[in-house]
C-alpha cells in the first residue's frame, strides 16, 4: 500500500537507505580516482570522505590492482586461449604448468616445470582472487626462467585460466598484474619462442595436476610479511564497503523508534528472508509485506485511513484486527491458524514458514 513506510521496506528487502548508498558510491569513486592517480586529498569538504572511511576500514588504504588504462601495441609471444596445437619448432620444447587456488585459508599460485626442475608454491594471502593467483603464477614462472637465463628454447606456458589468457590478448588493460605479466613475457620472448596455451583443468594432465597441487599447498601457507604482498582487486574494496554499508544499515534499524510492527517481525536485518521474499511473485510478496508492516486491508489500518468505521476483528469482534492478532491470538480463526501455521508464538517465528503463512491468508481472503 502507498502508506507503507520506506524504512520498513528497506529493512525487509535489505536495501540500504539512500544516504548510505550514496556514501558507498562516493567512496568507491574516490578509491577509483586514487587508483588512477587523480585523487587529491585536501582534507576539505567532500575530499574527507576517503580518510573517514579508511579510519573505519584500514584495508581501504591497501594498494589496488586497478590502474589507468595502458595500451599493449606490441606482443612478441603467442596466446592460444582456446587451446589447440602450438607451432612446431626445431628447438627443444619446455613445458611449464601454472595454476592458482583460493580457499578459506588464503590464495596461492603453483608453478611446475620438469625440464627446469621448477616446483614453486607461492602464497599470496587472503584478499586476492583466483584470477590474480593465475596471473601471478604465469609471471612467477617467467621470472624463474629469466633468472635461470633460459635462451633459445620453445616455451609453452600451460594454464587452465582462459580469463587470464584472454586478458593478455587484449590491446588495453587496467590491471597492474596483467601489465607486469605482459612485460615479463616480453622480456622472455626476446630470446625464446613463447606460447601461452590453455589446457583443460582436472583432465588427467600430470603437469597441470602437479601445478594444481602446488597452488593448493600455497593457499594453505601463511604469507611471510605484512599483507597484501600483491595489489588487491578493486572488487575487494566493493565487498568491504558493501559490508560496511550493511552494518550501518543494521545499526540504524536497531535504533529506529518507528515501524514497531515491522520490528516485531524483523528484529534484525535478515538477508535469508529477503532472498526468499524476492523469489515470490508480486501478489504473494504484497501479501507478506502487508502482513509484516501492518499496512494492509485489515480493519485496524483501514480505520486509521478512514475507510472503515470499526477497527475490531471481523472474526471475533473482541479486539483490533491487526496481523499479529489474526495470526497469533484470534479465536475466530484458530482452526485455520493451527492447520497452516502450527503454534507460532511470534510474528518472527511465523515468517519461518512462508508457504503456510501464504496459505493461511489465502484461505481467509482478507488481504486480497
TISEDREN-218042 format. One record per residue (C-alpha): residue number from 0; residue in three letters; chain; x, y, z. Coordinates in pm, 1 decimal. Layout:
(NUM; 'ALA'; 'A'; (X; Y; Z));
...
END
This chain:
(0; 'UNK'; 'A'; (0.0; 0.0; 0.0));
(1; 'UNK'; 'A'; (112.5; 357.5; -59.0));
(2; 'UNK'; 'A'; (119.9; 418.2; 317.1));
(3; 'UNK'; 'A'; (389.5; 152.9; 375.1));
(4; 'UNK'; 'A'; (695.9; 319.0; 534.1));
(5; 'UNK'; 'A'; (1006.5; 327.5; 317.4));
(6; 'UNK'; 'A'; (1217.2; 245.5; 622.8));
(7; 'UNK'; 'A'; (1024.6; -78.8; 672.0));
(8; 'UNK'; 'A'; (1059.6; -178.9; 305.9));
(9; 'UNK'; 'A'; (1434.4; -111.4; 320.5));
(10; 'UNK'; 'A'; (1466.9; -338.4; 624.3));
(11; 'UNK'; 'A'; (1253.7; -618.8; 479.5));
(12; 'UNK'; 'A'; (1440.2; -623.1; 146.8));
(13; 'UNK'; 'A'; (1784.8; -531.2; 290.6));
(14; 'UNK'; 'A'; (1806.8; -222.1; 69.4));
(15; 'UNK'; 'A'; (2036.7; 37.6; 231.4));
(16; 'UNK'; 'A'; (1883.4; 383.7; 281.0));
(17; 'UNK'; 'A'; (1963.9; 630.2; 4.3));
(18; 'UNK'; 'A'; (2214.2; 833.4; 207.5));
(19; 'UNK'; 'A'; (2417.0; 518.3; 289.1));
(20; 'UNK'; 'A'; (2410.1; 404.8; -74.8));
(21; 'UNK'; 'A'; (2528.7; 747.7; -194.0));
(22; 'UNK'; 'A'; (2808.3; 741.0; 63.5));
(23; 'UNK'; 'A'; (2921.1; 397.9; -58.5));
(24; 'UNK'; 'A'; (2922.1; 506.0; -423.1));
(25; 'UNK'; 'A'; (3108.2; 829.2; -341.8));
(26; 'UNK'; 'A'; (3376.7; 634.0; -155.0));
(27; 'UNK'; 'A'; (3413.4; 392.9; -446.3));
(28; 'UNK'; 'A'; (3453.9; 688.3; -683.1));
(29; 'UNK'; 'A'; (3724.8; 832.5; -457.4));
(30; 'UNK'; 'A'; (3906.1; 496.6; -448.4));
(31; 'UNK'; 'A'; (3882.4; 470.1; -828.0));
(32; 'UNK'; 'A'; (4027.9; 818.8; -871.8));
(33; 'UNK'; 'A'; (4305.7; 736.7; -625.1));
(34; 'UNK'; 'A'; (4391.2; 420.1; -821.0));
(35; 'UNK'; 'A'; (4418.1; 633.1; -1137.4));
(36; 'UNK'; 'A'; (4642.0; 885.8; -960.0));
(37; 'UNK'; 'A'; (4379.3; 1160.1; -990.1));
(38; 'UNK'; 'A'; (4270.0; 1192.4; -627.3));
(39; 'UNK'; 'A'; (4377.8; 1499.8; -430.1));
(40; 'UNK'; 'A'; (4315.2; 1471.9; -57.3));
(41; 'UNK'; 'A'; (4297.4; 1832.6; 61.4));
(42; 'UNK'; 'A'; (4115.3; 1730.8; 382.2));
(43; 'UNK'; 'A'; (3849.2; 1988.0; 295.5));
(44; 'UNK'; 'A'; (3483.7; 1927.9; 216.4));
(45; 'UNK'; 'A'; (3397.6; 1613.8; 25.7));
(46; 'UNK'; 'A'; (3761.8; 1502.1; -3.3));
(47; 'UNK'; 'A'; (3748.4; 1396.3; 361.3));
(48; 'UNK'; 'A'; (3514.8; 1108.8; 277.4));
(49; 'UNK'; 'A'; (3801.8; 876.2; 190.1));
(50; 'UNK'; 'A'; (4006.0; 942.9; 503.9));
(51; 'UNK'; 'A'; (3694.7; 892.5; 717.7));
(52; 'UNK'; 'A'; (3619.5; 556.2; 559.2));
(53; 'UNK'; 'A'; (3984.5; 447.8; 587.5));
(54; 'UNK'; 'A'; (3968.1; 519.0; 960.7));
(55; 'UNK'; 'A'; (3671.8; 280.0; 983.2));
(56; 'UNK'; 'A'; (3821.6; 20.5; 747.1));
(57; 'UNK'; 'A'; (4205.4; 48.5; 728.1));
(58; 'UNK'; 'A'; (4221.5; -210.2; 446.2));
(59; 'UNK'; 'A'; (4088.1; 55.5; 209.4));
(60; 'UNK'; 'A'; (4436.1; 210.4; 223.4));
(61; 'UNK'; 'A'; (4594.5; -100.4; 72.5));
(62; 'UNK'; 'A'; (4736.0; -75.9; -278.8));
(63; 'UNK'; 'A'; (4488.2; -165.9; -551.7));
(64; 'UNK'; 'A'; (4542.2; -363.7; -872.0));
(65; 'UNK'; 'A'; (4338.3; -112.1; -1072.2));
(66; 'UNK'; 'A'; (4535.6; 146.9; -1268.8));
(67; 'UNK'; 'A'; (4496.6; 384.3; -1561.3));
(68; 'UNK'; 'A'; (4432.3; 227.9; -1899.3));
(69; 'UNK'; 'A'; (4754.5; 108.2; -2062.7));
(70; 'UNK'; 'A'; (4782.9; 17.7; -2430.2));
(71; 'UNK'; 'A'; (4957.7; -301.1; -2538.7));
(72; 'UNK'; 'A'; (5054.4; -246.2; -2900.3));
(73; 'UNK'; 'A'; (5335.0; -499.8; -2935.9));
(74; 'UNK'; 'A'; (5331.5; -862.7; -2830.8));
(75; 'UNK'; 'A'; (5622.8; -1095.6; -2911.2));
(76; 'UNK'; 'A'; (5463.8; -1403.3; -2753.7));
(77; 'UNK'; 'A'; (5166.3; -1604.1; -2875.7));
(78; 'UNK'; 'A'; (4846.0; -1680.9; -2688.3));
(79; 'UNK'; 'A'; (4630.8; -1985.2; -2764.0));
(80; 'UNK'; 'A'; (4338.6; -1902.9; -2534.8));
(81; 'UNK'; 'A'; (4115.4; -2166.5; -2693.1));
(82; 'UNK'; 'A'; (4371.1; -2444.6; -2666.2));
(83; 'UNK'; 'A'; (4472.7; -2646.0; -2971.0));
(84; 'UNK'; 'A'; (4816.4; -2732.2; -3103.1));
(85; 'UNK'; 'A'; (5107.0; -2491.4; -3083.1));
(86; 'UNK'; 'A'; (5351.4; -2431.1; -3366.7));
(87; 'UNK'; 'A'; (5624.5; -2689.7; -3409.7));
(88; 'UNK'; 'A'; (5976.9; -2567.0; -3359.8));
(89; 'UNK'; 'A'; (6323.6; -2704.1; -3427.1));
(90; 'UNK'; 'A'; (6439.4; -2604.3; -3081.2));
(91; 'UNK'; 'A'; (6384.5; -2801.6; -2761.1));
(92; 'UNK'; 'A'; (6036.3; -2750.8; -2615.8));
(93; 'UNK'; 'A'; (5999.5; -2665.2; -2247.1));
(94; 'UNK'; 'A'; (5658.1; -2730.8; -2095.1));
(95; 'UNK'; 'A'; (5564.7; -2509.9; -1798.6));
(96; 'UNK'; 'A'; (5243.4; -2550.5; -1599.1));
(97; 'UNK'; 'A'; (5085.3; -2281.8; -1380.4));
(98; 'UNK'; 'A'; (4773.9; -2274.2; -1166.4));
(99; 'UNK'; 'A'; (4600.5; -2067.7; -897.6));
(100; 'UNK'; 'A'; (4388.7; -2164.0; -599.6));
(101; 'UNK'; 'A'; (4174.9; -1988.0; -339.5));
(102; 'UNK'; 'A'; (4046.1; -2141.9; -16.0));
(103; 'UNK'; 'A'; (3919.8; -2013.3; 318.2));
(104; 'UNK'; 'A'; (4284.5; -2009.7; 432.5));
(105; 'UNK'; 'A'; (4416.1; -1791.5; 151.9));
(106; 'UNK'; 'A'; (4522.3; -1768.9; -211.6));
(107; 'UNK'; 'A'; (4819.2; -1925.7; -381.0));
(108; 'UNK'; 'A'; (4992.7; -1988.7; -712.4));
(109; 'UNK'; 'A'; (5165.3; -2308.2; -826.0));
(110; 'UNK'; 'A'; (5436.1; -2343.6; -1094.2));
(111; 'UNK'; 'A'; (5568.8; -2676.3; -1221.5));
(112; 'UNK'; 'A'; (5827.8; -2745.4; -1491.5));
(113; 'UNK'; 'A'; (6000.3; -3089.1; -1501.3));
(114; 'UNK'; 'A'; (6261.5; -2983.4; -1761.7));
(115; 'UNK'; 'A'; (6389.7; -2694.5; -1546.1));
(116; 'UNK'; 'A'; (6317.0; -2860.2; -1210.5));
(117; 'UNK'; 'A'; (6079.6; -2577.5; -1108.6));
(118; 'UNK'; 'A'; (5840.1; -2653.2; -822.7));
(119; 'UNK'; 'A'; (5709.2; -2329.8; -671.4));
(120; 'UNK'; 'A'; (5423.0; -2289.7; -423.5));
(121; 'UNK'; 'A'; (5372.2; -1916.2; -375.5));
(122; 'UNK'; 'A'; (5124.5; -1796.7; -107.6));
(123; 'UNK'; 'A'; (4954.2; -1465.2; -179.6));
(124; 'UNK'; 'A'; (4728.2; -1402.0; 121.8));
(125; 'UNK'; 'A'; (4355.5; -1396.0; 185.5));
(126; 'UNK'; 'A'; (4247.2; -1087.7; -6.8));
(127; 'UNK'; 'A'; (4340.2; -1179.5; -362.0));
(128; 'UNK'; 'A'; (4130.5; -1350.3; -629.7));
(129; 'UNK'; 'A'; (4183.2; -1673.1; -824.0));
(130; 'UNK'; 'A'; (4227.9; -1462.4; -1138.4));
(131; 'UNK'; 'A'; (4515.7; -1280.3; -972.3));
(132; 'UNK'; 'A'; (4666.7; -1608.1; -848.7));
(133; 'UNK'; 'A'; (4658.7; -1747.3; -1204.6));
(134; 'UNK'; 'A'; (4819.9; -1429.1; -1337.4));
(135; 'UNK'; 'A'; (5092.0; -1426.4; -1069.1));
(136; 'UNK'; 'A'; (5158.6; -1793.3; -1144.5));
(137; 'UNK'; 'A'; (5244.6; -1709.6; -1506.9));
(138; 'UNK'; 'A'; (5454.8; -1407.3; -1405.5));
(139; 'UNK'; 'A'; (5645.7; -1608.0; -1142.6));
(140; 'UNK'; 'A'; (5714.9; -1884.6; -1394.2));
(141; 'UNK'; 'A'; (5852.9; -1632.7; -1643.4));
(142; 'UNK'; 'A'; (6072.2; -1462.8; -1380.2));
(143; 'UNK'; 'A'; (6206.0; -1803.8; -1273.0));
(144; 'UNK'; 'A'; (6311.2; -1874.9; -1633.5));
(145; 'UNK'; 'A'; (6464.6; -1528.9; -1671.6));
(146; 'UNK'; 'A'; (6668.0; -1584.0; -1354.5));
(147; 'UNK'; 'A'; (6789.4; -1916.0; -1497.8));
(148; 'UNK'; 'A'; (6887.2; -1731.9; -1817.1));
(149; 'UNK'; 'A'; (6683.7; -1966.1; -2038.3));
(150; 'UNK'; 'A'; (6760.9; -1884.6; -2405.5));
(151; 'UNK'; 'A'; (6698.4; -2038.0; -2744.3));
(152; 'UNK'; 'A'; (6407.1; -2259.8; -2644.0));
(153; 'UNK'; 'A'; (6046.9; -2301.5; -2748.9));
(154; 'UNK'; 'A'; (5849.3; -2249.6; -2426.2));
(155; 'UNK'; 'A'; (5487.5; -2349.8; -2374.0));
(156; 'UNK'; 'A'; (5331.3; -2196.2; -2063.8));
(157; 'UNK'; 'A'; (5018.7; -2400.0; -1991.7));
(158; 'UNK'; 'A'; (4735.6; -2251.9; -1786.1));
(159; 'UNK'; 'A'; (4375.5; -2357.9; -1725.9));
(160; 'UNK'; 'A'; (4262.7; -1994.8; -1687.5));
(161; 'UNK'; 'A'; (4104.4; -1870.8; -2008.5));
(162; 'UNK'; 'A'; (4022.4; -1540.9; -1835.2));
(163; 'UNK'; 'A'; (4389.7; -1454.2; -1779.5));
(164; 'UNK'; 'A'; (4494.7; -1567.6; -2126.7));
(165; 'UNK'; 'A'; (4218.7; -1362.8; -2290.5));
(166; 'UNK'; 'A'; (4318.1; -1062.1; -2078.0));
(167; 'UNK'; 'A'; (4671.4; -1096.9; -2217.0));
(168; 'UNK'; 'A'; (4537.9; -1091.3; -2575.1));
(169; 'UNK'; 'A'; (4365.1; -755.8; -2532.3));
(170; 'UNK'; 'A'; (4523.8; -432.2; -2650.5));
(171; 'UNK'; 'A'; (4432.8; -243.0; -2333.4));
(172; 'UNK'; 'A'; (4444.8; -324.9; -1963.4));
(173; 'UNK'; 'A'; (4366.7; -153.7; -1633.2));
(174; 'UNK'; 'A'; (4532.5; -425.2; -1420.6));
(175; 'UNK'; 'A'; (4880.7; -379.5; -1277.6));
(176; 'UNK'; 'A'; (4930.9; -755.0; -1253.2));
(177; 'UNK'; 'A'; (4834.1; -816.4; -1617.0));
(178; 'UNK'; 'A'; (5067.5; -535.2; -1722.7));
(179; 'UNK'; 'A'; (5355.4; -682.0; -1517.2));
(180; 'UNK'; 'A'; (5285.0; -1025.2; -1665.9));
(181; 'UNK'; 'A'; (5294.6; -882.2; -2017.9));
(182; 'UNK'; 'A'; (5628.1; -706.9; -1953.3));
(183; 'UNK'; 'A'; (5781.1; -1025.7; -1813.8));
(184; 'UNK'; 'A'; (5659.8; -1226.6; -2114.0));
(185; 'UNK'; 'A'; (5803.8; -966.2; -2349.9));
(186; 'UNK'; 'A'; (6143.7; -997.0; -2180.1));
(187; 'UNK'; 'A'; (6140.4; -1377.8; -2203.4));
(188; 'UNK'; 'A'; (6029.0; -1362.5; -2567.8));
(189; 'UNK'; 'A'; (6341.9; -1171.1; -2672.7));
(190; 'UNK'; 'A'; (6547.3; -1489.4; -2670.0));
(191; 'UNK'; 'A'; (6281.8; -1763.6; -2676.5));
(192; 'UNK'; 'A'; (5969.1; -1863.8; -2865.5));
(193; 'UNK'; 'A'; (5698.6; -1827.4; -2601.9));
(194; 'UNK'; 'A'; (5342.4; -1954.1; -2633.2));
(195; 'UNK'; 'A'; (5072.5; -1927.8; -2369.0));
(196; 'UNK'; 'A'; (4841.6; -2224.4; -2406.7));
(197; 'UNK'; 'A'; (4506.7; -2303.2; -2246.0));
(198; 'UNK'; 'A'; (4459.5; -2657.7; -2119.4));
(199; 'UNK'; 'A'; (4150.5; -2805.6; -1959.0));
(200; 'UNK'; 'A'; (4185.4; -2828.0; -1582.2));
(201; 'UNK'; 'A'; (4141.8; -3153.9; -1389.0));
(202; 'UNK'; 'A'; (4162.1; -3354.9; -1709.4));
(203; 'UNK'; 'A'; (4432.0; -3605.3; -1616.3));
(204; 'UNK'; 'A'; (4725.8; -3388.6; -1731.5));
(205; 'UNK'; 'A'; (5016.1; -3470.4; -1496.9));
(206; 'UNK'; 'A'; (5173.9; -3128.3; -1532.2));
(207; 'UNK'; 'A'; (4851.9; -2941.7; -1463.5));
(208; 'UNK'; 'A'; (4770.0; -3170.5; -1169.7));
(209; 'UNK'; 'A'; (5115.4; -3102.3; -1021.1));
(210; 'UNK'; 'A'; (5070.6; -2725.0; -1058.4));
(211; 'UNK'; 'A'; (4722.8; -2750.8; -904.8));
(212; 'UNK'; 'A'; (4861.1; -2939.8; -603.7));
(213; 'UNK'; 'A'; (5134.2; -2676.7; -556.6));
(214; 'UNK'; 'A'; (4871.7; -2397.5; -578.6));
(215; 'UNK'; 'A'; (4656.5; -2563.8; -312.5));
(216; 'UNK'; 'A'; (4960.3; -2606.4; -88.3));
(217; 'UNK'; 'A'; (5043.8; -2237.7; -136.5));
(218; 'UNK'; 'A'; (4687.1; -2133.4; -48.3));
(219; 'UNK'; 'A'; (4724.7; -2306.3; 290.2));
(220; 'UNK'; 'A'; (5057.9; -2137.8; 371.8));
(221; 'UNK'; 'A'; (5097.9; -1815.7; 567.9));
(222; 'UNK'; 'A'; (5239.6; -1516.6; 387.2));
(223; 'UNK'; 'A'; (5583.0; -1406.9; 504.7));
(224; 'UNK'; 'A'; (5546.4; -1040.3; 593.1));
(225; 'UNK'; 'A'; (5257.5; -794.5; 608.0));
(226; 'UNK'; 'A'; (4968.0; -829.8; 365.5));
(227; 'UNK'; 'A'; (4898.0; -760.4; 91.1));
(228; 'UNK'; 'A'; (5210.9; -874.4; -91.0));
(229; 'UNK'; 'A'; (5048.3; -803.8; -428.6));
(230; 'UNK'; 'A'; (4781.8; -542.1; -515.7));
(231; 'UNK'; 'A'; (4428.6; -642.8; -421.0));
(232; 'UNK'; 'A'; (4142.1; -645.2; -674.2));
(233; 'UNK'; 'A'; (3908.4; -345.7; -683.1));
(234; 'UNK'; 'A'; (3618.4; -584.1; -619.0));
(235; 'UNK'; 'A'; (3759.5; -639.1; -270.3));
(236; 'UNK'; 'A'; (3707.2; -268.3; -197.7));
(237; 'UNK'; 'A'; (3347.3; -306.2; -314.0));
(238; 'UNK'; 'A'; (3294.2; -602.4; -82.1));
(239; 'UNK'; 'A'; (3437.2; -420.4; 221.0));
(240; 'UNK'; 'A'; (3231.9; -107.9; 155.3));
(241; 'UNK'; 'A'; (2913.0; -306.0; 95.3));
(242; 'UNK'; 'A'; (2962.6; -492.0; 424.2));
(243; 'UNK'; 'A'; (3023.7; -160.6; 598.1));
(244; 'UNK'; 'A'; (2703.6; -19.4; 448.0));
(245; 'UNK'; 'A'; (2507.8; -324.6; 563.2));
(246; 'UNK'; 'A'; (2648.8; -285.5; 914.8));
(247; 'UNK'; 'A'; (2549.3; 82.0; 922.9));
(248; 'UNK'; 'A'; (2202.2; -11.3; 797.4));
(249; 'UNK'; 'A'; (2168.8; -271.5; 1074.6));
(250; 'UNK'; 'A'; (2264.6; -13.8; 1337.5));
(251; 'UNK'; 'A'; (2012.0; 236.4; 1200.6));
(252; 'UNK'; 'A'; (1738.6; -27.0; 1201.3));
(253; 'UNK'; 'A'; (1813.2; -128.9; 1561.0));
(254; 'UNK'; 'A'; (1794.6; 233.6; 1675.9));
(255; 'UNK'; 'A'; (1484.0; 345.5; 1488.3));
(256; 'UNK'; 'A'; (1177.7; 415.4; 1702.8));
(257; 'UNK'; 'A'; (940.6; 381.0; 1408.0));
(258; 'UNK'; 'A'; (794.0; 74.6; 1233.9));
(259; 'UNK'; 'A'; (719.4; -111.7; 1559.2));
(260; 'UNK'; 'A'; (505.7; -370.9; 1382.0));
(261; 'UNK'; 'A'; (781.2; -445.3; 1129.5));
(262; 'UNK'; 'A'; (1047.5; -461.1; 1401.8));
(263; 'UNK'; 'A'; (848.0; -728.6; 1580.3));
(264; 'UNK'; 'A'; (852.0; -941.5; 1263.7));
(265; 'UNK'; 'A'; (1205.2; -849.0; 1152.7));
(266; 'UNK'; 'A'; (1404.1; -750.2; 1465.5));
(267; 'UNK'; 'A'; (1733.0; -760.5; 1271.7));
(268; 'UNK'; 'A'; (1812.0; -745.7; 900.9));
(269; 'UNK'; 'A'; (1768.6; -1092.7; 755.5));
(270; 'UNK'; 'A'; (1926.4; -1149.5; 409.3));
(271; 'UNK'; 'A'; (1793.9; -1508.0; 401.2));
(272; 'UNK'; 'A'; (1438.3; -1384.8; 443.7));
(273; 'UNK'; 'A'; (1499.9; -1124.1; 173.9));
(274; 'UNK'; 'A'; (1617.5; -1393.9; -67.4));
(275; 'UNK'; 'A'; (1301.9; -1596.9; -4.1));
(276; 'UNK'; 'A'; (1076.5; -1293.5; -45.5));
(277; 'UNK'; 'A'; (1231.7; -1192.1; -376.2));
(278; 'UNK'; 'A'; (1152.5; -1537.7; -513.7));
(279; 'UNK'; 'A'; (779.5; -1473.7; -465.3));
(280; 'UNK'; 'A'; (557.4; -1327.9; -735.0));
(281; 'UNK'; 'A'; (417.9; -977.7; -685.3));
(282; 'UNK'; 'A'; (76.6; -1068.4; -535.8));
(283; 'UNK'; 'A'; (236.8; -1300.5; -280.0));
(284; 'UNK'; 'A'; (510.8; -1050.5; -197.9));
(285; 'UNK'; 'A'; (245.2; -781.6; -149.4));
(286; 'UNK'; 'A'; (62.0; -1009.3; 94.5));
(287; 'UNK'; 'A'; (372.6; -1085.0; 302.2));
(288; 'UNK'; 'A'; (491.1; -722.9; 309.4));
(289; 'UNK'; 'A'; (146.0; -605.4; 416.7));
(290; 'UNK'; 'A'; (138.7; -865.7; 692.4));
(291; 'UNK'; 'A'; (488.0; -770.1; 814.6));
(292; 'UNK'; 'A'; (430.3; -394.1; 815.1));
(293; 'UNK'; 'A'; (63.5; -387.7; 918.8));
(294; 'UNK'; 'A'; (-11.1; -164.8; 619.8));
(295; 'UNK'; 'A'; (-269.5; -394.9; 465.5));
(296; 'UNK'; 'A'; (-651.2; -407.4; 418.6));
(297; 'UNK'; 'A'; (-728.2; -517.5; 774.9));
(298; 'UNK'; 'A'; (-977.9; -320.0; 983.2));
(299; 'UNK'; 'A'; (-721.6; -158.6; 1214.8));
(300; 'UNK'; 'A'; (-530.8; 7.5; 929.7));
(301; 'UNK'; 'A'; (-842.5; 79.3; 724.0));
(302; 'UNK'; 'A'; (-998.8; 260.6; 1020.5));
(303; 'UNK'; 'A'; (-687.0; 476.7; 1054.6));
(304; 'UNK'; 'A'; (-729.1; 573.1; 689.1));
(305; 'UNK'; 'A'; (-1098.1; 646.6; 747.9));
(306; 'UNK'; 'A'; (-1217.5; 370.4; 515.3));
(307; 'UNK'; 'A'; (-1399.2; 164.5; 781.0));
(308; 'UNK'; 'A'; (-1584.8; 270.9; 1095.8));
(309; 'UNK'; 'A'; (-1457.7; -0.5; 1329.0));
(310; 'UNK'; 'A'; (-1107.2; -140.1; 1386.3));
(311; 'UNK'; 'A'; (-1246.0; -457.8; 1550.2));
(312; 'UNK'; 'A'; (-1160.4; -804.8; 1422.0));
(313; 'UNK'; 'A'; (-1430.6; -938.2; 1190.1));
(314; 'UNK'; 'A'; (-1382.1; -1294.8; 1321.1));
(315; 'UNK'; 'A'; (-1403.4; -1244.3; 1698.7));
(316; 'UNK'; 'A'; (-1517.1; -880.1; 1741.5));
(317; 'UNK'; 'A'; (-1308.2; -866.8; 2060.9));
(318; 'UNK'; 'A'; (-1006.0; -651.3; 1976.0));
(319; 'UNK'; 'A'; (-841.8; -461.4; 1691.0));
(320; 'UNK'; 'A'; (-784.1; -650.4; 1367.9));
(321; 'UNK'; 'A'; (-409.7; -647.5; 1311.5));
(322; 'UNK'; 'A'; (-183.0; -909.5; 1151.9));
(323; 'UNK'; 'A'; (-43.9; -1001.0; 1494.7));
(324; 'UNK'; 'A'; (-391.5; -1054.6; 1640.0));
(325; 'UNK'; 'A'; (-516.0; -1258.9; 1345.5));
(326; 'UNK'; 'A'; (-206.0; -1476.5; 1313.5));
(327; 'UNK'; 'A'; (-131.1; -1535.7; 1681.4));
(328; 'UNK'; 'A'; (-433.6; -1463.6; 1901.0));
(329; 'UNK'; 'A'; (-775.2; -1460.2; 1729.1));
(330; 'UNK'; 'A'; (-1003.7; -1741.0; 1846.8));
(331; 'UNK'; 'A'; (-1227.6; -1694.6; 1544.6));
(332; 'UNK'; 'A'; (-965.4; -1831.9; 1305.9));
(333; 'UNK'; 'A'; (-794.0; -2070.3; 1549.1));
(334; 'UNK'; 'A'; (-863.8; -2380.5; 1338.6));
(335; 'UNK'; 'A'; (-725.7; -2227.6; 1018.7));
(336; 'UNK'; 'A'; (-425.3; -2090.6; 1207.7));
(337; 'UNK'; 'A'; (-345.6; -2431.5; 1357.0));
(338; 'UNK'; 'A'; (-379.6; -2600.8; 1018.4));
(339; 'UNK'; 'A'; (-146.0; -2365.8; 832.7));
(340; 'UNK'; 'A'; (81.3; -2202.0; 1090.8));
(341; 'UNK'; 'A'; (100.4; -2450.3; 1375.8));
(342; 'UNK'; 'A'; (176.9; -2297.3; 1713.0));
(343; 'UNK'; 'A'; (389.7; -1994.4; 1623.2));
(344; 'UNK'; 'A'; (437.7; -1773.1; 1928.3));
(345; 'UNK'; 'A'; (567.8; -1464.4; 1749.2));
(346; 'UNK'; 'A'; (539.6; -1297.7; 1411.2));
(347; 'UNK'; 'A'; (909.5; -1364.9; 1360.0));
(348; 'UNK'; 'A'; (852.9; -1740.3; 1402.6));
(349; 'UNK'; 'A'; (558.2; -1735.5; 1162.2));
(350; 'UNK'; 'A'; (783.2; -1591.7; 889.1));
(351; 'UNK'; 'A'; (987.5; -1911.5; 903.5));
(352; 'UNK'; 'A'; (714.0; -2085.1; 703.5));
(353; 'UNK'; 'A'; (620.5; -1856.0; 415.2));
(354; 'UNK'; 'A'; (424.1; -2131.3; 242.4));
(355; 'UNK'; 'A'; (198.7; -2187.4; 543.8));
(356; 'UNK'; 'A'; (164.6; -1814.4; 601.5));
(357; 'UNK'; 'A'; (50.7; -1751.3; 244.4));
(358; 'UNK'; 'A'; (-189.4; -2045.7; 256.5));
(359; 'UNK'; 'A'; (-341.7; -1907.9; 577.7));
(360; 'UNK'; 'A'; (-406.6; -1560.1; 435.2));
(361; 'UNK'; 'A'; (-523.0; -1707.6; 104.9));
(362; 'UNK'; 'A'; (-788.3; -1914.7; 280.5));
(363; 'UNK'; 'A'; (-902.5; -1612.0; 482.7));
(364; 'UNK'; 'A'; (-904.9; -1387.2; 176.1));
(365; 'UNK'; 'A'; (-873.8; -1075.4; 396.0));
(366; 'UNK'; 'A'; (-562.2; -929.7; 231.3));
(367; 'UNK'; 'A'; (-686.6; -953.1; -127.6));
END
